[in-house]
């Protein structure tokens, strides 16, 4: 999926996010609401990932 599709299917994608990144709160996921940059920042902050690692994981999840 591309990010336009993810925004349109946010409910479905947010479920995948919650499964993969259990430390993200429902509020954080809702605040990101399809924003790739916000999600990357949250993943980096919560999981100590580099930007590149977070991008790779998020792109893989979106595929």
PyMOL commands that set and color helices and strands:
alter all, ss='L'
color gray80, all
select helices_A, chain A and resi 3-8+10-20+26-32+36-47+51-62
alter helices_A, ss='H'
color red, helices_A
deselect
rebuild
show_as cartoon
